[in-house]
Amino acid sequence: MKYEISISGNQKYFIIRVNDPMTAGFLAEWLRATAEKMKGSGTDEFLFDLSRAQNQVSLTSQWRAIKNLMTELGFKPHSKYALLVTPELLADYDFVETVMINAGYYSKRFINESDAIKWLEE
């Protein structure tokens, strides 16, 4: 599977595990699928596991996806987004974290899943 979407056992946040390299089209695909799952759930916190997703998306496309597509799909400002990455991918997702924060989302990169979950559950 290119990505997997589930909800945490406590129903507090969605877990999206991305298993392929990140391209602009693929990013839009799994964001749309996530938005469909989130409708009516009452859950607006997310663990994006990007640890297997080398970021191949241009900075412009990343900005458009966050500023335009996420808003269009109903992702709410002031919701939390934990970005789980490997140490090698930390820099690949630096711009993503910055744009998400500037767009009004609470976003933070993590290299440890338990730290990401703890932050989401605060």
C-alpha atoms as one frame of an Amber mdcrd trajectory, in Angstrom:
protein
   0.000   0.000   0.000   1.216   3.458  -0.875  -0.341   4.848   2.302  -2.451
   3.665   5.218  -4.990   5.721   7.162  -6.270   4.681  10.565  -7.491   6.292
  13.757  -5.744   5.901  17.085  -7.171   3.502  19.650  -8.406   6.425  21.753
 -10.020   8.061  18.671  -8.016  11.267  19.332  -5.938  11.451  16.146  -5.567
   9.968  12.680  -2.450   8.025  11.740  -1.375   8.359   8.128   1.588   6.167
   7.166   3.070   7.182   3.845   5.080   4.360   2.290   6.232   5.815  -1.066
   8.362   8.806  -2.044   6.424  12.057  -1.830   5.464  13.660  -5.129   2.972
  16.502  -5.635   0.322  14.169  -7.079   0.814  11.574  -4.358   0.617  14.254
  -1.652  -2.736  15.446  -3.033  -3.977  11.831  -3.253  -3.404  10.928   0.389
  -4.518  14.343   1.665  -7.840  13.848  -0.170  -8.213  10.333   1.243  -7.460
  11.625   4.741 -10.027  14.423   4.363 -12.687  11.858   3.406 -11.937   9.779
   6.513 -11.952  12.836   8.755 -15.442  14.016   7.699 -17.871  13.613  10.559
 -15.258  12.032  12.829 -14.815  14.985  15.158 -11.080  14.312  15.052  -8.731
  17.000  13.773  -5.317  15.890  14.960  -2.920  13.923  12.785   0.229  11.840
  12.921   1.759  11.964   9.448   4.351   9.174   9.370   6.653  10.364   6.604
   9.617   8.254   7.658   9.494   6.238   4.396   8.579   9.185   2.163  11.541
  10.987   0.696  10.221  14.447  -0.154  10.398  15.101  -3.904   7.849  17.936
  -3.913   8.998  21.389  -4.995   8.767  24.178  -2.438   6.065  25.897  -4.512
   3.946  22.736  -4.648   4.388  22.174  -0.916   3.204  25.730  -0.238   0.177
  25.313  -2.545  -0.822  22.002  -0.950  -0.724  23.474   2.535  -2.159  26.927
   1.851  -4.773  25.953  -0.735  -5.504  22.221  -0.890  -5.655  21.594   2.856
  -8.040  24.519   3.301 -10.171  23.379   0.359 -10.362  19.850   1.823 -11.519
  21.084   5.230  -8.391  20.722   7.347  -8.927  23.170  10.208  -6.434  25.809
  11.312  -5.320  25.344  14.922  -5.430  21.551  14.548  -2.290  19.532  15.355
  -0.036  17.766  12.866   2.882  15.659  14.087   5.301  14.983  11.231   7.219
  11.774  11.935  10.467  11.594   9.955  13.858   9.922  10.148  16.950  11.960
  11.033  17.925  11.752   7.355  14.582  13.264   6.257  14.394  15.977   8.920
  15.603  18.708   6.552  13.299  17.466   3.752  10.272  18.451   5.831  11.586
  21.662   7.426   9.758  23.885   4.914   6.546  21.865   5.338   6.568  22.465
   9.094   7.240  26.194   8.622   4.474  26.691   6.048   1.994  24.733   8.154
   2.739  26.928  11.173   2.455  30.079   9.055  -0.898  28.820   7.714  -2.240
  28.523  11.274  -1.779  24.787  11.848   0.074  23.445  14.885   2.846  21.393
  13.319   6.011  19.838  14.655   8.567  17.378  13.275   9.548  14.345  15.329
  12.007  11.494  14.872  10.494   9.444  17.710   6.906   8.197  17.371   6.241
   8.070  21.106   7.262  11.749  21.411   4.912  12.615  18.532   2.020  10.763
  20.164   2.697  12.390  23.523   2.593  15.834  21.866  -0.682  15.021  20.084
  -2.275  13.828  23.300  -1.308  16.929  25.357
